[in-house]
């Protein structure tokens, strides 16, 4: 970096567990400063966080970068789907319902049953599941009507933080597409009527490449003051997966597998998805394309939990064995089993702890890889057999995850050297406000996807078939929770 003459922007990733901030040189893409601060998340079926804690984490992470007082622009990527409800003073009515709160599964089922999955897929692009904002709002109205009555603004997590910076209620098409009430033509009045939500409570959708506003002097009202200068440009921001797509500079058809708290597989596509099975969510990207995506609730945390139970290091896997693990420790989204618990079967006298751990890896990776073809097909893209899967997220650096994905997919895997690609995508969005470039072109100029390509391993069709058969038999046999267990998981008993 060439001293004070360099232009620096800050990109933020406000995720489920923490807030990360990267200060990035606009011209070179060099990360010149970093910050991180944790969040508190409630446990059990009620996954909630106080949005005011996100603000305090944002202030802390920005300050840690060392460039908050000189940054030329900032933008925020955030966890998708979360329901943030604000009162007339702009304060949270209650803790935010996070994407992995499954209590709204009954409301999701009722919404789909009322008009059919195909109606939702064709109109909205996705079939609502318990993770979607529309189902959470329906849950709130049914279970906490007094709280719902006090709501004067409904926001997503990244919207809340952006609005505190700028004073304007805004969002973007990428994050809005995960609510269940947005279409390319705007907010869907029929959906809003079904769940009793006034469109006046929703934020303005900012066009790609346009700012959400500028930092206001009283941005810290009711909390710590922002370390950013007044008047600094603030990008529209977007959801975490759309931000990661920007951060990698994805071209249409390039597949991504993200190994984090949740596991996701997605690709930027030119065609708009409409999958009535609900496996593929038809999200928009943060530009003008689409981001079909499949998501699992259980990924690295579930596998790490198995490692802890077995008393093993997370890399201590062993090949072979007949054990199958379906690690649905927090319910599941793909497949749509919100009340599921984990399932372990196929134990033998000679089964080793390392084989059990490998089975947990296999079970976590299987659903994502099985959905990859669906993701590309729904977006109208085809994948050449030698196209690498871009592996990102916290698990991407681990050899056990890398080898599992290569073995179950039979494809090469590329691991970008760049870390925190969500924050990088937000930084690219902020940089585009200064340079006039689309954010994905900024990221490609920064070469954020550069990294080693690992050769494919022979595809393990035996393990894939064993997991698929176990899943099918378990679903048919009702082994994923019924009756009282479901009601308790939903907070009804």
Backbone torsions as a table, in degrees:
resi	resn	phi	psi	omega
1	UNK	NA	140.8	-173.4
2	UNK	-98.1	58.1	173.3
3	UNK	66.3	-148.4	-173.7
4	UNK	-69.1	-15.9	-177.1
5	UNK	-72.8	-21.0	-177.1
6	UNK	-70.7	139.8	174.3
7	UNK	-88.3	133.2	-178.3
8	UNK	-124.8	137.7	173.3
9	UNK	-120.9	163.6	178.7
10	UNK	-123.4	129.3	174.0
11	UNK	-111.0	141.3	-174.0
12	UNK	-123.1	140.1	170.4
13	UNK	-119.2	104.7	175.7
14	UNK	-96.4	95.3	-172.2
15	UNK	-98.3	-173.5	-179.3
16	UNK	-61.7	-42.7	-171.5
17	UNK	-98.5	-23.8	-173.1
18	UNK	-163.6	170.6	172.6
19	UNK	-114.0	129.5	176.4
20	UNK	-117.7	141.9	178.1
21	UNK	-130.9	135.3	177.3
22	UNK	-121.6	128.6	169.9
23	UNK	-93.4	125.4	-170.4
24	UNK	-129.2	135.4	175.1
25	UNK	-70.7	122.4	-175.1
26	UNK	-60.3	-38.3	-174.1
27	UNK	-79.8	-39.3	-173.0
28	UNK	-104.5	-21.0	-174.3
29	UNK	80.6	4.7	179.2
30	UNK	-68.1	133.5	174.5
31	UNK	-81.3	115.3	-173.7
32	UNK	-106.6	-6.4	178.2
33	UNK	-165.4	150.5	-178.3
34	UNK	-140.6	155.5	174.4
35	UNK	-150.5	156.0	-178.6
36	UNK	-155.8	139.4	176.8
37	UNK	-147.1	140.6	-173.3
38	UNK	-83.3	162.9	171.7
39	UNK	-116.4	160.3	172.5
40	UNK	-103.7	130.7	177.8
41	UNK	-124.8	131.6	176.9
42	UNK	-67.3	160.0	-178.1
43	UNK	-101.2	-177.7	179.0
44	UNK	73.3	-159.3	-179.6
45	UNK	-67.9	-27.8	-179.6
46	UNK	-85.9	94.9	177.8
47	UNK	-98.3	102.9	-174.8
48	UNK	-133.6	155.8	173.6
49	UNK	-144.9	150.4	175.4
50	UNK	-82.2	116.7	-179.0
51	UNK	-57.4	-28.6	178.5
52	UNK	-63.4	-27.1	176.0
53	UNK	-70.2	-33.3	174.8
54	UNK	-61.2	-40.3	179.5
55	UNK	-62.9	-46.3	-179.9
56	UNK	-62.7	-37.7	177.1
57	UNK	-67.0	-38.1	177.5
58	UNK	-61.8	-47.5	179.2
59	UNK	-58.6	-44.2	-179.8
60	UNK	-64.5	-47.4	-177.1
61	UNK	-64.9	-41.4	177.4
62	UNK	-59.6	-45.2	-178.7
63	UNK	-63.3	-35.1	-178.8
64	UNK	-67.0	-22.8	-177.8
65	UNK	-66.5	-25.4	-177.1
66	UNK	83.0	0.4	-177.2
67	UNK	-125.9	10.2	-177.0
68	UNK	-60.7	-33.4	-176.0
69	UNK	-86.0	-3.1	179.2
70	UNK	-126.5	-6.1	-177.5
71	UNK	-59.5	141.9	-178.3
72	UNK	-88.8	-20.1	179.1
73	UNK	-163.6	159.0	-179.9
74	UNK	-144.1	150.9	175.6
75	UNK	-149.6	153.5	-171.7
76	UNK	-123.8	123.7	166.6
77	UNK	-98.8	144.0	-175.6
78	UNK	-144.7	162.4	177.4
79	UNK	-56.3	138.5	-176.9
80	UNK	-77.4	164.0	163.8
81	UNK	74.4	-24.1	-171.4
82	UNK	-56.9	140.9	-179.2
83	UNK	-97.3	110.3	176.3
84	UNK	-107.0	120.6	-178.6
85	UNK	-114.4	127.4	-174.9
86	UNK	-117.5	149.0	177.8
87	UNK	-93.7	-172.4	-175.3
88	UNK	-64.1	-22.2	178.2
89	UNK	-90.3	-0.6	-178.2
90	UNK	83.2	11.9	179.1
91	UNK	-96.5	151.1	179.1
92	UNK	-61.3	132.3	175.3
93	UNK	-70.0	-35.9	-179.5
94	UNK	-157.6	169.6	174.4
95	UNK	-56.8	148.0	-179.6
96	UNK	-69.8	137.7	172.1
97	UNK	-82.3	119.6	-175.2
98	UNK	-84.3	166.3	-177.0
99	UNK	-57.6	-33.3	-175.8
100	UNK	-95.4	17.3	170.2
101	UNK	-83.8	116.3	-171.2
102	UNK	-97.8	9.7	-176.4
103	UNK	-64.6	-21.3	-178.5
104	UNK	-88.5	14.0	177.9
105	UNK	-57.3	-42.1	177.4
106	UNK	-62.5	-37.6	178.4
107	UNK	-68.1	-38.1	176.6
108	UNK	-61.3	-45.6	179.9
109	UNK	-62.4	-39.6	-179.2
110	UNK	-67.2	-41.0	179.3
111	UNK	-63.3	-40.6	179.9
112	UNK	-70.3	-42.1	-178.8
113	UNK	-62.8	-34.5	-174.2
114	UNK	-62.4	-42.7	-175.3
115	UNK	-124.0	-9.0	179.1
116	UNK	95.3	148.0	-177.6
117	UNK	-63.7	-36.9	-177.9
118	UNK	-64.0	-37.6	177.7
119	UNK	-57.8	-47.1	-179.7
120	UNK	-64.4	-43.8	-177.3
121	UNK	-63.5	-42.8	-177.1
122	UNK	-75.5	-33.4	-176.1
123	UNK	-86.6	-47.3	-174.3
124	UNK	-100.3	-26.6	-177.9
125	UNK	100.5	-13.8	-178.6
126	UNK	-142.5	152.3	173.0
127	UNK	-94.8	122.4	-174.7
128	UNK	-59.2	137.2	171.4
129	UNK	-123.8	178.0	-176.2
130	UNK	-61.2	-19.5	-178.7
131	UNK	-77.3	-22.2	-170.7
132	UNK	-74.3	148.1	-177.7
133	UNK	-62.7	-37.3	-177.8
134	UNK	-60.5	-36.6	179.5
135	UNK	-73.6	-32.0	179.3
136	UNK	-69.6	-38.9	176.4
137	UNK	-64.4	-41.5	177.3
138	UNK	-61.2	-40.1	177.9
139	UNK	-62.8	-43.6	-178.3
140	UNK	-61.9	-44.9	-179.0
141	UNK	-63.5	-35.4	-178.8
142	UNK	-78.6	-36.4	-171.3
143	UNK	-102.9	-26.0	179.5
144	UNK	-135.2	63.6	-175.3
145	UNK	-59.6	-32.6	179.4
146	UNK	-65.8	-38.5	176.0
147	UNK	-65.6	-44.3	-179.2
148	UNK	-59.7	-36.5	-179.1
149	UNK	-66.1	-26.3	-177.8
150	UNK	-84.7	-7.2	-173.4
151	UNK	-77.5	128.0	175.2
152	UNK	-116.2	-6.1	177.4
153	UNK	-154.0	135.9	176.3
154	UNK	-115.4	126.4	-176.0
155	UNK	-134.1	160.8	168.2
156	UNK	-91.8	163.8	-177.4
157	UNK	-54.3	-46.3	-178.6
158	UNK	-69.7	-30.5	176.7
159	UNK	-61.2	-43.7	-177.4
160	UNK	-58.3	-45.9	-178.3
161	UNK	-69.9	-41.3	178.8
162	UNK	-62.3	-41.1	-179.6
163	UNK	-66.0	-35.9	177.1
164	UNK	-65.7	-32.2	177.8
165	UNK	-73.0	-41.6	-168.9
166	UNK	-104.4	-23.5	-173.7
167	UNK	82.7	2.8	-179.9
168	UNK	-114.2	137.6	177.4
169	UNK	-83.8	100.3	-176.3
170	UNK	-133.0	161.7	171.0
171	UNK	-148.6	-170.9	176.1
172	UNK	-132.9	167.8	-175.5
173	UNK	-65.1	-33.6	-178.2
174	UNK	-63.2	-50.6	-179.2
175	UNK	-74.3	-37.6	180.0
176	UNK	-60.7	-30.8	-177.3
177	UNK	-69.3	-12.3	177.3
178	UNK	-93.7	4.2	-179.3
179	UNK	-80.3	-36.4	-172.8
180	UNK	99.2	1.4	178.2
181	UNK	-130.5	15.3	179.0
182	UNK	-112.1	143.3	171.2
183	UNK	-132.7	168.3	177.7
184	UNK	-60.5	-19.1	178.5
185	UNK	-89.5	-5.0	-179.6
186	UNK	125.1	-168.0	179.4
187	UNK	-68.3	136.3	-175.2
188	UNK	-84.6	112.9	-175.8
189	UNK	-66.3	-32.3	-179.4
190	UNK	-66.9	-40.2	177.3
191	UNK	-66.0	-45.7	-178.5
192	UNK	-61.7	-38.1	176.9
193	UNK	-63.8	-39.0	-178.7
194	UNK	-62.7	-33.6	-177.1
195	UNK	-107.0	6.8	174.8
196	UNK	66.9	47.7	-179.1
197	UNK	-124.2	126.7	179.0
198	UNK	-80.9	129.0	-179.2
199	UNK	-61.5	-20.6	178.2
200	UNK	-65.2	-17.5	179.3
201	UNK	-83.9	-6.7	-172.8
202	UNK	-100.0	155.6	-176.5
203	UNK	-78.6	160.2	173.2
204	UNK	-71.2	137.7	177.8
205	UNK	-90.8	115.4	-177.1
206	UNK	-81.5	139.5	178.7
207	UNK	-67.5	146.9	177.5
208	UNK	-55.5	137.3	178.4
209	UNK	85.8	-5.2	179.7
210	UNK	-101.2	150.4	177.5
211	UNK	-77.3	154.0	172.0
212	UNK	-80.1	-20.0	-178.7
213	UNK	153.6	-154.9	177.8
214	UNK	-131.6	159.3	-179.3
215	UNK	-65.9	128.7	179.8
216	UNK	-94.5	160.3	-174.4
217	UNK	-69.7	-28.7	-177.6
218	UNK	-104.2	32.0	-176.5
219	UNK	-60.6	-24.4	-178.0
220	UNK	-91.0	13.5	-177.4
221	UNK	-49.3	124.1	179.8
222	UNK	81.6	6.1	179.8
223	UNK	-161.3	-165.1	-179.4
224	UNK	-67.9	144.6	178.6
225	UNK	-70.3	147.9	178.1
226	UNK	-72.2	142.2	175.2
227	UNK	-80.8	-3.4	178.7
228	UNK	-75.5	152.2	177.6
229	UNK	-74.9	148.4	174.5
230	UNK	-62.9	138.8	176.3
231	UNK	90.5	-4.5	178.8
232	UNK	-66.5	138.0	179.2
233	UNK	-63.0	138.9	177.4
234	UNK	-120.8	122.4	178.8
235	UNK	-70.1	167.0	179.9
236	UNK	-66.1	-24.8	-175.7
237	UNK	71.5	-177.1	178.4
238	UNK	-173.6	179.3	176.1
239	UNK	-73.3	163.6	-171.8
240	UNK	-62.2	-41.1	-178.2
241	UNK	-70.3	-40.1	176.2
242	UNK	-64.9	-36.4	176.9
243	UNK	-65.9	-40.3	177.9
244	UNK	-63.6	-38.2	177.3
245	UNK	-61.6	-40.9	174.2
246	UNK	-63.5	-44.6	-176.2
247	UNK	-63.0	-26.8	177.6
248	UNK	-92.8	-5.4	-177.8
249	UNK	60.5	41.0	-171.5
250	UNK	-61.6	135.7	167.9
251	UNK	-95.2	156.3	-177.4
252	UNK	-54.8	133.5	175.0
253	UNK	92.9	-11.5	179.7
254	UNK	-75.2	118.2	-175.0
255	UNK	-83.5	141.2	178.9
256	UNK	-123.3	136.0	171.8
257	UNK	-122.0	116.7	-176.8
258	UNK	-105.8	125.6	-176.8
259	UNK	-110.5	92.5	179.7
260	UNK	-132.1	-152.2	174.7
261	UNK	-51.4	-46.3	168.0
262	UNK	-104.1	165.4	173.5
263	UNK	-111.9	134.9	178.6
264	UNK	-134.0	150.0	170.7
265	UNK	-131.3	132.5	-176.2
266	UNK	-157.4	170.9	175.7
267	UNK	-155.1	148.2	169.2
268	UNK	-74.9	132.7	-179.5
269	UNK	-134.1	161.0	177.9
270	UNK	-87.8	-23.6	-179.3
271	UNK	-94.4	146.7	178.7
272	UNK	-82.6	125.0	-178.9
273	UNK	-73.5	154.5	174.1
274	UNK	-157.6	77.5	-173.0
275	UNK	-98.3	105.7	-179.0
276	UNK	-69.6	-14.3	177.2
277	UNK	-71.0	-20.4	-178.2
278	UNK	82.2	-3.2	179.2
279	UNK	-65.8	-44.8	-178.3
280	UNK	-101.5	124.6	173.8
281	UNK	-87.0	129.9	-175.3
282	UNK	-91.3	67.8	-177.9
283	UNK	-78.4	157.2	168.4
284	UNK	-87.1	155.9	170.0
285	UNK	-89.0	-174.8	-175.4
286	UNK	-88.5	4.6	179.3
287	UNK	-114.5	-110.3	-179.8
288	UNK	-126.2	6.5	-178.2
289	UNK	-105.7	-154.6	-174.6
290	UNK	-130.6	160.7	-175.6
291	UNK	-138.9	68.0	176.3
292	UNK	-57.5	137.5	-168.9
293	UNK	-147.5	139.9	169.0
294	UNK	-117.7	140.8	-172.6
295	UNK	-134.5	140.3	170.8
296	UNK	-115.0	143.9	177.2
297	UNK	-72.6	-32.2	-170.7
298	UNK	-107.2	115.1	179.2
299	UNK	-138.5	-109.6	-172.1
300	UNK	-65.4	-37.6	-178.6
301	UNK	-65.8	-37.7	179.2
302	UNK	-65.4	-44.1	179.2
303	UNK	-66.3	-41.4	177.5
304	UNK	-62.4	-33.3	177.7
305	UNK	-65.6	-40.1	176.0
306	UNK	-63.2	-42.1	178.6
307	UNK	-59.5	-41.8	179.1
308	UNK	-64.6	-45.5	179.7
309	UNK	-60.7	-34.2	-178.8
310	UNK	-87.4	-6.9	-178.5
311	UNK	69.4	32.4	-176.9
312	UNK	-116.6	153.5	165.0
313	UNK	-65.4	146.8	-174.8
314	UNK	-64.1	-16.4	178.5
315	UNK	-93.0	-2.3	-171.2
316	UNK	-84.0	55.7	-179.8
317	UNK	-88.6	155.6	175.8
318	UNK	-131.1	142.1	179.6
319	UNK	-76.1	166.7	173.3
320	UNK	86.1	-175.6	179.4
321	UNK	93.3	167.4	-177.5
322	UNK	-112.9	2.3	-176.2
323	UNK	-71.2	143.9	173.6
324	UNK	-125.6	131.0	177.1
325	UNK	-120.1	125.4	168.6
326	UNK	-107.1	98.4	-166.0
327	UNK	-85.0	55.0	-175.6
328	UNK	-86.4	64.5	-173.1
329	UNK	-73.7	-20.6	-179.7
330	UNK	-121.8	37.0	-169.5
331	UNK	73.8	-173.6	178.8
332	UNK	-151.6	152.8	178.7
333	UNK	-106.7	-36.9	176.4
334	UNK	-132.4	98.6	5.2
335	UNK	-72.0	163.2	-174.5
336	UNK	-78.7	87.4	-178.4
337	UNK	-133.9	71.4	-171.1
338	UNK	-63.0	-21.1	-178.6
339	UNK	-106.2	11.1	-177.0
340	UNK	-66.9	153.1	168.1
341	UNK	-118.3	168.8	-177.4
342	UNK	-66.7	153.0	-178.9
343	UNK	-132.4	131.1	177.5
344	UNK	-125.5	125.4	-179.2
345	UNK	-145.5	167.5	176.5
346	UNK	83.7	20.9	179.8
347	UNK	-71.1	144.2	175.2
348	UNK	-131.3	167.8	178.7
349	UNK	-58.0	-33.8	-175.4
350	UNK	-96.3	8.8	176.9
351	UNK	-65.6	131.9	-178.7
352	UNK	-102.6	158.3	175.5
353	UNK	-56.9	-38.4	179.3
354	UNK	-64.1	-35.9	176.8
355	UNK	-68.2	-37.5	176.5
356	UNK	-63.3	-41.4	179.5
357	UNK	-65.0	-41.9	177.0
358	UNK	-62.4	-36.4	177.5
359	UNK	-63.4	-34.4	176.5
360	UNK	-66.1	-43.9	174.8
361	UNK	-57.5	-47.7	-177.8
362	UNK	-60.2	-44.2	-179.0
363	UNK	-64.2	-37.7	-179.9
364	UNK	-70.2	-37.5	-177.3
365	UNK	-80.4	-26.1	-171.4
366	UNK	-59.4	-49.9	-175.4
367	UNK	-61.1	-39.2	-179.6
368	UNK	-66.8	-45.1	-178.9
369	UNK	-68.8	-34.5	177.9
370	UNK	-65.1	-28.8	-178.3
371	UNK	-86.8	-9.0	-174.9
372	UNK	-60.2	-46.4	179.2
373	UNK	-62.7	-37.3	177.8
374	UNK	-62.6	-42.2	-179.7
375	UNK	-59.1	-48.5	-177.5
376	UNK	-69.9	-39.6	179.9
377	UNK	-63.7	-43.7	-179.2
378	UNK	-63.5	-28.1	178.3
379	UNK	-92.9	2.4	178.3
380	UNK	73.9	26.4	-179.5
381	UNK	-113.3	151.9	175.2
382	UNK	-118.7	147.2	-175.0
383	UNK	-114.5	120.0	175.1
384	UNK	-67.2	148.7	-174.3
385	UNK	-62.8	-23.2	-178.0
386	UNK	-100.1	8.4	178.0
387	UNK	-74.6	124.0	-178.8
388	UNK	-69.9	148.5	168.0
389	UNK	-85.7	125.7	175.8
390	UNK	-78.1	119.5	-176.5
391	UNK	-105.0	118.2	-177.5
392	UNK	-131.4	177.5	178.8
393	UNK	94.4	176.5	-175.3
394	UNK	-60.3	-32.1	-178.7
395	UNK	-80.9	-13.3	-171.5
396	UNK	-64.2	-24.1	-178.2
397	UNK	-82.7	-13.2	-176.3
398	UNK	-84.1	132.6	-178.0
399	UNK	-64.4	-32.0	179.5
400	UNK	-64.4	-42.7	176.2
401	UNK	-65.7	-45.7	-179.3
402	UNK	-57.7	-47.6	-177.5
403	UNK	-68.6	-35.8	178.9
404	UNK	-64.0	-45.7	179.7
405	UNK	-64.6	-42.5	178.8
406	UNK	-64.1	-40.3	-176.5
407	UNK	-72.2	-40.2	-178.0
408	UNK	-81.2	-21.8	179.2
409	UNK	-96.7	-29.0	-173.5
410	UNK	70.8	17.7	-176.7
411	UNK	-117.1	157.5	171.4
412	UNK	-68.8	157.0	-179.1
413	UNK	-127.2	132.5	174.8
414	UNK	-111.2	130.4	-179.5
415	UNK	-111.9	100.8	-179.8
416	UNK	-58.5	139.5	179.3
417	UNK	-69.8	-28.0	-179.9
418	UNK	-65.1	136.8	175.7
419	UNK	-107.8	165.4	178.7
420	UNK	54.0	56.4	-174.5
421	UNK	-69.2	-23.3	174.9
422	UNK	-64.7	-49.0	177.7
423	UNK	-64.2	-35.2	176.4
424	UNK	-63.5	-40.3	178.0
425	UNK	-63.6	-41.0	176.2
426	UNK	-63.7	-39.1	177.8
427	UNK	-64.6	-40.5	177.9
428	UNK	-63.6	-37.5	176.6
429	UNK	-63.7	-43.2	177.4
430	UNK	-64.0	-41.5	179.9
431	UNK	-63.3	-37.1	179.3
432	UNK	-62.1	-27.1	175.8
433	UNK	-64.2	-28.9	-178.2
434	UNK	-89.0	-37.1	-173.2
435	UNK	-97.5	-17.7	-175.7
436	UNK	82.7	3.0	179.2
437	UNK	-83.7	149.2	166.3
438	UNK	-61.3	146.8	-173.3
439	UNK	-61.7	-35.5	-179.3
440	UNK	-68.4	-31.9	176.2
441	UNK	-69.2	-35.2	174.6
442	UNK	-59.0	-47.5	-177.8
443	UNK	-64.4	-38.1	178.4
444	UNK	-67.5	-35.3	175.1
445	UNK	-64.3	-35.9	177.5
446	UNK	-76.1	-11.4	-179.4
447	UNK	56.8	49.0	-176.2
448	UNK	-71.6	-18.8	-177.7
449	UNK	-90.2	-0.3	-177.3
450	UNK	-63.3	135.8	179.5
451	UNK	173.0	167.5	-176.4
452	UNK	-65.8	146.2	174.1
453	UNK	-105.7	121.1	179.2
454	UNK	-92.8	130.3	-176.7
455	UNK	-63.2	151.1	-179.6
456	UNK	-69.3	156.3	170.0
457	UNK	-105.8	156.0	176.6
458	UNK	-55.4	132.9	-176.0
459	UNK	-66.6	130.0	-177.1
460	UNK	-89.5	79.2	-178.6
461	UNK	-69.0	-24.3	178.7
462	UNK	-64.9	-48.1	179.0
463	UNK	-66.1	-40.3	178.5
464	UNK	-59.3	-45.8	-178.3
465	UNK	-66.4	-37.5	180.0
466	UNK	-65.5	-42.3	178.7
467	UNK	-66.5	-45.1	-179.8
468	UNK	-60.6	-41.8	179.9
469	UNK	-66.4	-41.4	178.7
470	UNK	-62.8	-44.0	178.9
471	UNK	-61.5	-44.4	-179.3
472	UNK	-62.7	-44.5	-179.2
473	UNK	-68.0	-36.6	179.8
474	UNK	-66.9	-42.6	177.7
475	UNK	-64.9	-43.9	-179.2
476	UNK	-65.0	-33.0	-178.1
477	UNK	-88.9	1.3	178.5
478	UNK	65.6	37.9	-175.3
479	UNK	-88.8	3.7	-175.6
480	UNK	-104.4	29.5	175.2
481	UNK	100.0	130.8	-179.2
482	UNK	-143.2	164.6	167.7
483	UNK	54.0	-121.8	-173.6
484	UNK	-58.9	-39.0	179.5
485	UNK	-60.9	-40.7	177.8
486	UNK	-63.0	-45.3	-177.6
487	UNK	-65.5	-37.7	178.3
488	UNK	-66.4	-40.6	179.4
489	UNK	-62.1	-31.5	-179.4
490	UNK	-87.0	1.1	-179.9
491	UNK	77.2	23.8	-176.4
492	UNK	-105.3	0.2	-177.1
493	UNK	-161.8	NA	NA
